[in-house]
């Protein structure tokens, strides 16, 4: 299977969601329909030149599966966020580079499920796609969405959520939690933290143990707190789903066995690294004391697939065919992937004089 590549897509619509957030819809040409097929919860990586710099950012798809001819993402402006600020200026008819859908924060459609979705701020985007797709595609399934915001004016996709609530009156439960705005029900005021979730469960407002899966999306501290609370309430670990795009201070990388990392050899300074990408081979030199494979490839003019460049998203995942490499950090690869020889080029530094990496391996 070929490594993911960018495609230039035309913006079909831009809709203001809040004073600092927009929904951007991309038209999907018929010949790219298969490439842009997705599972609810996946994301798109956008690429643009911003202030003279090539920048990439990942945004979750909020489209339902039955929306065939476009993919929509929600972009909220963040403080000092150059790309998110740039995105607010985009308009219908503009063209931008977009990578096909990726991500493991997904919900399979088909069957009978009871899902609990916990979202905060722009974390609503993948949850919206999951809710719409599940309710439309599984007539016997139900969804409970707990959505946290500062106040009513910061609620993204309010119209969409109200439409879902009206359409699926008996199968969709929507609960708003506000931090800076007083609501009629006291328990729904304040932050969506572990204490709040435990109180909601004790009152029977939510029933985490009965859920087939719990999807959590929002700022990293909220994800960590909610995941801890779900585990404390007795939810099986494999039912708790979340995805991070950027690590917060204090985040703990996943451990990686020394054998798979090749850490036992000690990093070499200079290495010859052969890259297999789209069936072609190219060799670059990597100084492991100064560069990862990705940064060295960029200096050599080689366009490897990547998105976050922080060990979070797996876009740059590749398999070690020959040699060994050590990752600086790993927030995304699972133990079985590491044992199978996969690494992240954005974090990998060669341990051996020769290293061969296959980006086409799946």
SEFI-908867 format. One record per residue: residue in one letter; residue number from 1; x, y, z of N, C-alpha, C in turn. Coordinates in steps of 0.2 Angstrom, whole numbers. Example, Ala and Ser with C-alpha at 12.3 -4.5 7.8 and 13.67 -1.06 7.14 Angstrom:
2
 code pos    nx    ny    nz   cax   cay   caz    cx    cy    cz
    A   1    66   -28    39    62   -22    39    66   -16    39
    S   2    64   -11    35    68    -5    36    64     0    39
END
This chain:
362
 code pos    nx    ny    nz   cax   cay   caz    cx    cy    cz
    X   1     4    -6     0     0     0     0     4     6     0
    X   2     3    11    -4     7    17    -5     6    21     1
    X   3    11    25     3    11    30     8     6    35     7
    X   4     4    38    12    -1    44    11     2    50     8
    X   5    -2    53     3     0    59    -1    -5    64    -1
    X   6    -3    70    -2    -7    76    -2   -11    77    -9
    X   7   -17    79    -8   -21    80   -14   -23    88   -14
    X   8   -23    91   -19   -26    98   -19   -34    98   -20
    X   9   -37   100   -15   -44   100   -15   -47   107   -14
    X  10   -53   108   -17   -56   115   -17   -61   115   -11
    X  11   -61   121    -8   -66   122    -3   -73   123    -5
    X  12   -77   119    -3   -84   119    -6   -88   124    -1
    X  13   -87   125     5   -90   129     9   -86   131    16
    X  14   -87   137    18   -85   139    25   -90   142    29
    X  15   -91   139    35   -97   141    39   -94   143    46
    X  16   -96   149    48   -94   151    55   -98   147    60
    X  17   -94   144    65   -98   141    70   -98   145    77
    X  18   -93   148    78   -92   153    84   -88   159    82
    X  19   -87   164    86   -83   169    84   -76   167    82
    X  20   -73   162    85   -66   160    84   -66   153    81
    X  21   -71   150    77   -71   143    75   -75   143    68
    X  22   -72   139    63   -76   138    57   -76   131    55
    X  23   -81   129    51   -82   123    48   -80   123    41
    X  24   -75   120    39   -72   120    32   -74   114    28
    X  25   -78   114    23   -79   108    19   -75   108    12
    X  26   -73   102    11   -69   101     5   -73    97     0
    X  27   -73    99    -6   -76    95   -12   -72    89   -13
    X  28   -75    83   -14   -71    77   -15   -73    75   -22
    X  29   -68    76   -27   -69    73   -34   -71    66   -34
    X  30   -74    64   -39   -76    57   -40   -70    52   -40
    X  31   -65    54   -43   -59    50   -44   -55    49   -38
    X  32   -57    53   -32   -53    53   -26   -58    50   -21
    X  33   -64    48   -23   -69    45   -18   -66    40   -13
    X  34   -62    35   -17   -59    29   -13   -54    32    -8
    X  35   -49    36   -11   -44    39    -7   -46    42     0
    X  36   -52    46    -1   -54    49     5   -60    46     8
    X  37   -61    39     7   -65    35    12   -63    36    19
    X  38   -67    36    24   -65    36    30   -69    33    35
    X  39   -67    32    41   -71    29    47   -72    35    52
    X  40   -78    35    55   -80    41    59   -75    41    65
    X  41   -72    47    66   -67    48    71   -60    50    68
    X  42   -59    49    61   -53    50    58   -52    57    57
    X  43   -46    59    55   -44    66    54   -41    67    47
    X  44   -41    73    45   -37    75    39   -31    80    41
    X  45   -26    79    37   -20    83    38   -20    89    32
    X  46   -20    95    34   -20   101    29   -13   103    29
    X  47   -11   106    23    -5   108    22    -5   115    18
    X  48    -2   120    20    -2   126    17     5   130    18
    X  49     6   135    14    12   140    16     9   145    20
    X  50    11   146    26     9   151    30    15   156    32
    X  51    15   162    30    20   167    32    27   164    29
    X  52    26   161    23    32   158    20    35   152    22
    X  53    31   149    27    33   142    30    28   137    28
    X  54    31   131    26    27   125    25    24   122    31
    X  55    18   123    32    15   120    39     9   115    37
    X  56     9   110    42     4   105    42     0   105    49
    X  57    -6   104    49   -10   103    55   -15    98    53
    X  58   -17    94    59   -22    89    58   -29    91    61
    X  59   -34    90    58   -41    92    61   -46    86    59
    X  60   -50    84    64   -54    79    64   -60    80    59
    X  61   -62    75    56   -68    75    51   -74    75    55
    X  62   -79    80    54   -85    80    57   -91    78    53
    X  63   -89    76    47   -94    73    42   -97    66    44
    X  64  -103    65    43  -106    58    43  -104    54    37
    X  65  -104    47    38  -102    43    33  -107    44    26
    X  66  -113    46    27  -117    47    21  -116    53    18
    X  67  -111    57    20  -110    63    16  -104    62    11
    X  68  -106    60     5  -101    57     0   -97    61    -3
    X  69   -99    67    -5   -95    72   -10   -91    77    -6
    X  70   -91    77     0   -87    82     4   -84    79    11
    X  71   -79    82    13   -77    81    20   -76    88    23
    X  72   -79    88    29   -79    94    33   -75    93    40
    X  73   -71    98    41   -67    99    47   -69   105    51
    X  74   -68   105    58   -69   111    62   -62   113    64
    X  75   -61   120    63   -55   123    65   -56   129    70
    X  76   -54   128    76   -54   133    81   -48   137    82
    X  77   -48   144    82   -42   148    83   -39   147    90
    X  78   -33   145    90   -30   145    96   -25   150    97
    X  79   -23   152   103   -19   158   105   -12   156   101
    X  80    -9   161    98    -3   161    94    -3   155    89
    X  81    -9   153    87    -9   147    82    -9   150    75
    X  82    -3   150    72    -3   153    65    -7   149    60
    X  83    -7   142    60   -11   139    55   -19   140    57
    X  84   -21   139    63   -28   140    65   -30   147    63
    X  85   -26   152    64   -28   159    62   -29   159    54
    X  86   -24   156    51   -24   156    44   -30   153    41
    X  87   -32   148    44   -38   144    42   -45   148    43
    X  88   -45   153    47   -51   157    48   -52   162    42
    X  89   -46   163    38   -47   167    32   -49   163    26
    X  90   -49   157    26   -51   153    20   -58   154    18
    X  91   -59   154    11   -66   155     9   -67   150     3
    X  92   -74   150     2   -76   145    -4   -72   147   -10
    X  93   -70   141   -13   -66   142   -20   -59   142   -19
    X  94   -56   143   -13   -49   142   -11   -47   135   -12
    X  95   -41   134   -14   -38   127   -14   -33   126    -9
    X  96   -32   120    -7   -28   118    -1   -26   111    -2
    X  97   -20   109     0   -18   102     0   -20    99     6
    X  98   -23    93     5   -26    89    10   -24    81     9
    X  99   -22    78    15   -20    71    15   -26    67    16
    X 100   -27    61    13   -32    57    15   -33    55    22
    X 101   -39    53    24   -41    52    31   -36    47    34
    X 102   -34    48    41   -30    44    45   -33    44    52
    X 103   -30    40    56   -31    40    63   -35    33    66
    X 104   -34    32    72   -36    26    75   -42    27    80
    X 105   -44    33    81   -49    35    85   -56    34    82
    X 106   -58    28    80   -63    26    76   -68    22    79
    X 107   -74    23    76   -80    19    77   -82    15    71
    X 108   -82     8    72   -85     4    66   -92     5    66
    X 109   -95     5    60  -102     5    60  -105    -1    57
    X 110  -110    -4    61  -113   -10    60  -114   -14    66
    X 111  -121   -15    68  -122   -19    74  -126   -15    79
    X 112  -126   -16    85  -130   -13    90  -126   -10    96
    X 113  -125    -4    97  -120    -1   101  -123     4   106
    X 114  -120     5   112  -122    10   116  -116    14   118
    X 115  -115    20   115  -109    24   115  -109    30   120
    X 116  -104    31   124  -103    37   128   -98    41   125
    X 117  -100    48   123   -95    52   120   -93    58   125
    X 118   -87    59   126   -85    65   131   -81    70   127
    X 119   -83    76   126   -80    81   122   -79    87   125
    X 120   -74    91   124   -73    98   126   -71   102   121
    X 121   -74   108   120   -71   113   115   -72   110   108
    X 122   -66   111   104   -66   108    97   -65   101    97
    X 123   -65    97   103   -65    90   103   -72    87   101
    X 124   -77    91    99   -83    89    97   -83    86    90
    X 125   -78    88    86   -78    87    79   -78    79    77
    X 126   -73    75    80   -74    68    79   -80    65    82
    X 127   -82    67    88   -88    65    91   -94    66    87
    X 128   -95    72    83  -100    73    79  -101    68    74
    X 129   -95    67    70   -95    62    65   -97    55    68
    X 130   -95    53    74   -97    47    76  -104    46    78
    X 131  -107    52    81  -114    52    83  -118    51    77
    X 132  -117    56    72  -121    56    66  -121    49    62
    X 133  -115    46    62  -114    40    58  -117    34    61
    X 134  -116    34    68  -119    28    72  -127    28    72
    X 135  -129    34    73  -137    35    73  -140    33    67
    X 136  -137    36    61  -140    35    55  -139    27    52
    X 137  -133    24    54  -131    18    51  -133    12    56
    X 138  -135    13    62  -137     8    67  -143    10    70
    X 139  -149     7    67  -156     9    70  -157     7    77
    X 140  -153     3    80  -155     1    87  -150     3    92
    X 141  -145     7    89  -140    10    94  -142    17    97
    X 142  -138    18   102  -139    24   106  -133    28   107
    X 143  -133    34   108  -127    39   109  -129    44   115
    X 144  -124    44   120  -125    49   125  -118    54   124
    X 145  -120    60   123  -114    65   122  -114    70   128
    X 146  -108    70   131  -107    75   136  -102    80   133
    X 147  -104    86   133  -100    91   129   -99    97   133
    X 148   -92    99   135   -90   104   139   -88   110   135
    X 149   -90   116   137   -88   122   135   -87   128   140
    X 150   -84   133   138   -84   139   143   -91   142   144
    X 151   -95   143   138  -101   146   139  -105   144   132
    X 152  -111   147   131  -115   145   126  -112   147   119
    X 153  -109   153   119  -106   156   113  -100   152   110
    X 154   -97   148   114   -92   144   112   -93   137   110
    X 155  -100   135   110  -102   129   107  -102   128   100
    X 156   -98   124    97   -97   123    90  -102   118    88
    X 157  -105   119    82  -110   114    79  -116   114    83
    X 158  -118   119    86  -125   119    90  -131   117    85
    X 159  -131   120    79  -137   118    75  -137   111    73
    X 160  -131   108    72  -130   101    70  -133    97    76
    X 161  -130    98    82  -132    94    88  -139    95    89
    X 162  -142   101    89  -150   101    90  -154    97    84
    X 163  -151    97    78  -154    93    73  -154    86    75
    X 164  -148    83    77  -148    76    79  -152    75    85
    X 165  -153    79    90  -157    78    95  -165    78    93
    X 166  -167    82    88  -173    82    86  -175    76    82
    X 167  -170    73    78  -171    68    74  -171    61    77
    X 168  -167    61    82  -166    54    86  -168    55    93
    X 169  -174    57    94  -176    59   101  -175    54   106
    X 170  -176    47   105  -176    42   110  -169    39   110
    X 171  -164    40   105  -158    37   105  -152    41   106
    X 172  -153    48   106  -148    53   107  -149    57   113
    X 173  -144    57   118  -144    61   124  -139    66   123
    X 174  -140    73   124  -135    78   124  -135    82   130
    X 175  -130    82   133  -129    85   140  -123    91   139
    X 176  -125    97   141  -120   102   140  -117   103   147
    X 177  -110   104   148  -107   106   154  -104   113   153
    X 178  -106   118   157  -103   125   156   -99   127   162
    X 179   -93   130   160   -88   132   165   -89   139   168
    X 180   -91   143   163   -92   150   165   -99   153   164
    X 181  -104   149   163  -111   151   163  -115   146   167
    X 182  -119   149   171  -124   145   176  -129   142   172
    X 183  -130   136   173  -136   132   170  -141   130   176
    X 184  -147   128   173  -152   127   178  -151   121   183
    X 185  -148   116   180  -146   110   183  -139   111   186
    X 186  -138   111   193  -132   113   196  -126   108   194
    X 187  -128   101   193  -122    97   192  -119    98   185
    X 188  -122   101   181  -120   103   174  -116   109   174
    X 189  -114   112   179  -110   118   180  -103   116   182
    X 190   -98   120   179   -91   118   181   -87   115   176
    X 191   -81   112   177   -77   109   173   -79   101   172
    X 192   -77    99   166   -78    91   165   -72    88   167
    X 193   -71    86   173   -66    83   176   -68    76   179
    X 194   -63    73   182   -64    67   185   -70    67   191
    X 195   -70    72   195   -75    73   200   -82    73   197
    X 196   -82    78   192   -89    79   188   -91    72   186
    X 197   -87    68   182   -89    62   179   -91    57   184
    X 198   -87    57   190   -89    52   195   -96    54   198
    X 199   -97    60   199  -104    63   202  -109    61   197
    X 200  -108    62   191  -114    61   186  -115    53   185
    X 201  -110    49   186  -111    42   186  -115    40   193
    X 202  -113    43   198  -116    41   205  -124    43   204
    X 203  -125    49   201  -132    51   200  -136    47   195
    X 204  -133    43   191  -136    39   186  -137    43   179
    X 205  -134    49   179  -135    53   173  -131    50   167
    X 206  -125    47   168  -122    43   163  -120    36   166
    X 207  -120    31   162  -118    24   165  -112    22   161
    X 208  -106    24   163  -100    22   159   -99    14   158
    X 209  -101    10   163   -99     3   163  -104     0   158
    X 210  -110     3   157  -114     0   152  -113     1   145
    X 211  -108     6   144  -106     8   137  -102     3   133
    X 212  -103     2   127   -99    -3   123   -92     0   122
    X 213   -92     7   121   -86    11   121   -87    18   123
    X 214   -81    21   125   -81    28   127   -76    32   123
    X 215   -78    37   120   -74    41   116   -73    47   119
    X 216   -66    49   120   -65    55   123   -60    60   119
    X 217   -62    66   118   -59    71   114   -59    78   117
    X 218   -53    81   117   -53    88   120   -46    89   122
    X 219   -44    94   126   -38    96   128   -35    90   132
    X 220   -28    89   131   -25    84   134   -26    83   142
    X 221   -26    88   146   -28    87   153   -35    84   154
    X 222   -40    86   150   -46    83   150   -47    76   148
    X 223   -43    74   143   -43    67   141   -40    63   146
    X 224   -34    65   149   -31    61   155   -36    60   161
    X 225   -39    66   163   -43    66   169   -49    61   167
    X 226   -52    62   161   -58    58   160   -56    50   159
    X 227   -51    49   156   -49    42   156   -47    39   162
    X 228   -44    43   167   -43    40   174   -50    39   177
    X 229   -54    44   176   -61    43   180   -65    37   177
    X 230   -64    36   171   -68    30   168   -65    23   170
    X 231   -58    23   171   -55    17   174   -57    16   181
    X 232   -57    22   185   -59    21   192   -66    19   193
    X 233   -70    20   188   -78    18   188   -78    11   186
    X 234   -73     8   184   -73     1   182   -74    -1   175
    X 235   -73     4   171   -73     3   163   -67    -1   161
    X 236   -68    -6   157   -62    -9   154   -58    -5   150
    X 237   -51    -6   151   -46    -1   147   -48    -1   140
    X 238   -49    -7   137   -50    -7   129   -56    -4   127
    X 239   -61    -2   131   -67     2   129   -66     9   130
    X 240   -60    12   132   -59    19   133   -54    21   127
    X 241   -57    25   123   -54    27   116   -52    35   117
    X 242   -46    37   115   -45    44   114   -39    44   109
    X 243   -38    51   107   -32    52   102   -30    59   104
    X 244   -23    60   104   -20    66   105   -16    68    99
    X 245   -17    75    98   -13    78    92    -6    81    94
    X 246    -6    83   100     0    86   103     1    84   110
    X 247     7    83   113     8    81   120     8    87   124
    X 248     5    87   130     5    92   135    11    91   139
    X 249    13    97   143    19    96   147    17    90   152
    X 250    22    86   153    21    80   158    18    74   155
    X 251    17    74   149    14    68   145    19    63   145
    X 252    17    57   146    22    51   147    22    47   140
    X 253    27    47   137    27    43   131    26    35   132
    X 254    24    31   127    23    24   128    30    21   128
    X 255    31    16   133    37    13   133    38     9   127
    X 256    45     8   125    46     4   119    52    -1   120
    X 257    51    -7   119    56   -12   121    63   -10   118
    X 258    68   -11   121    75   -10   119    76   -14   112
    X 259    74   -20   112    76   -24   106    73   -21   100
    X 260    66   -19   100    63   -16    94    66    -9    93
    X 261    68    -5    98    71     1    96    78     1    94
    X 262    81    -5    96    89    -5    94    93    -1    99
    X 263    90     0   105    94     5   109   100     2   112
    X 264   101    -5   112   106    -8   114   113    -6   111
    X 265   112    -4   105   118    -3   101   122     4   102
    X 266   118     9   105   120    15   106   120    19    99
    X 267   118    25    99   117    29    93   123    30    90
    X 268   123    29    83   129    31    79   128    38    77
    X 269   134    42    75   133    48    73   131    49    66
    X 270   135    45    61   133    45    54   130    38    52
    X 271   125    39    48   122    33    45   119    34    38
    X 272   119    28    34   116    28    28   109    25    28
    X 273   104    29    27    97    27    28    94    27    21
    X 274    92    21    19    88    20    13    81    20    14
    X 275    78    24    10    70    25    11    67    22     5
    X 276    62    18     7    57    15     2    51    18     2
    X 277    49    22    -3    43    26    -3    39    25   -10
    X 278    33    23   -10    30    22   -16    33    18   -21
    X 279    37    13   -19    40     8   -23    47    10   -25
    X 280    49    17   -24    55    19   -26    60    19   -20
    X 281    67    19   -21    72    19   -16    76    25   -17
    X 282    78    28   -11    83    34   -11    87    33    -4
    X 283    93    35    -5    97    35     1    99    42     3
    X 284    99    43    10   101    49    13   106    48    18
    X 285   110    53    20   114    52    26   111    56    32
    X 286   111    52    38   108    55    44   113    55    49
    X 287   114    61    52   118    62    58   114    62    64
    X 288   114    56    67   109    54    73   110    59    79
    X 289   116    62    79   117    67    85   113    73    84
    X 290   111    75    77   108    81    76   101    81    73
    X 291   100    75    69    93    74    66    90    68    67
    X 292    83    68    67    79    62    66    79    60    58
    X 293    77    54    57    76    53    49    72    58    46
    X 294    67    60    49    62    65    45    66    71    44
    X 295    69    74    49    72    81    48    78    80    43
    X 296    82    75    43    87    74    38    84    73    31
    X 297    78    69    31    75    69    24    73    75    21
    X 298    70    80    26    68    86    24    74    90    21
    X 299    79    90    25    85    94    23    88    91    16
    X 300    87    85    14    89    82     8    84    83     3
    X 301    78    86     4    73    88    -1    69    82    -2
    X 302    68    77     2    64    71     1    58    72     5
    X 303    52    72     2    46    73     5    43    67     8
    X 304    44    65    14    41    60    17    34    61    20
    X 305    30    57    21    24    58    24    24    59    32
    X 306    21    65    34    21    66    41    16    72    42
    X 307    14    72    48     9    77    50    11    81    56
    X 308    11    78    62    12    81    69    19    82    70
    X 309    23    78    68    31    78    69    32    78    76
    X 310    28    75    80    29    75    88    28    68    91
    X 311    27    63    86    27    56    89    20    54    91
    X 312    15    58    88     8    58    91     3    54    86
    X 313     4    55    79    -1    53    75     0    47    70
    X 314     6    45    70     8    39    66     8    40    58
    X 315     7    46    56     7    47    49    14    45    46
    X 316    19    46    50    26    45    47    28    37    49
    X 317    24    33    51    25    26    53    28    22    47
    X 318    34    19    48    37    15    43    40     9    47
    X 319    42     4    43    45    -2    45    52    -3    44
    X 320    56    -5    50    63    -6    49    64   -12    46
    X 321    67   -12    40    69   -18    36    76   -21    37
    X 322    80   -16    39    87   -18    40    90   -13    45
    X 323    94   -15    50    97   -10    55    92    -9    61
    X 324    94    -5    65    90    -3    71    90     5    71
    X 325    85     7    75    84    14    76    81    15    83
    X 326    82    21    86    80    22    93    75    28    92
    X 327    69    28    95    64    34    95    65    38   101
    X 328    65    45   100    66    50   105    60    49   110
    X 329    54    49   106    48    48   110    43    44   106
    X 330    38    41   109    33    37   106    26    38   110
    X 331    21    42   107    15    42   110     9    38   106
    X 332    11    35   101     6    32    97     7    25    95
    X 333    13    22    93    14    15    91    12    11    97
    X 334     9     5    96     7     0   101    13    -5   101
    X 335    13    -8   107    19   -13   108    19   -18   102
    X 336    14   -20    99    14   -25    94    17   -22    88
    X 337    16   -16    87    19   -13    81    27   -12    82
    X 338    29   -10    88    36   -10    89    39   -17    88
    X 339    36   -22    91    39   -29    90    39   -31    83
    X 340    34   -28    79    34   -30    72    39   -26    68
    X 341    43   -21    71    48   -18    68    46   -11    65
    X 342    40    -8    67    38    -2    65    42     4    69
    X 343    43    10    66    45    15    70    42    22    67
    X 344    43    27    70    41    34    68    47    38    65
    X 345    47    40    59    53    43    56    54    50    59
    X 346    49    53    62    49    59    65    53    59    72
    X 347    54    53    75    57    52    81    63    47    81
    X 348    64    44    75    69    39    74    76    41    73
    X 349    81    39    76    88    41    75    92    34    74
    X 350    95    33    69    99    27    67   104    25    73
    X 351   104    18    74   109    15    79   114    12    75
    X 352   113    10    69   118     6    65   120    11    59
    X 353   126     8    56   128    12    50   124    12    44
    X 354   120     7    44   115     6    38   108     5    41
    X 355   103     9    38    96     8    40    92     8    34
    X 356    87     3    34    83     3    28    75     4    31
    X 357    72     9    29    65    10    31    60    10    25
    X 358    55     6    26    49     4    21    43     8    23
    X 359    42    14    20    36    18    21    29    15    18
    X 360    30    10    13    25     7    10    22     1    14
    X 361    26    -1    19    24    -7    23    18    -6    27
    X 362    13   -10    28     7   -10    32     7   -15    37
END
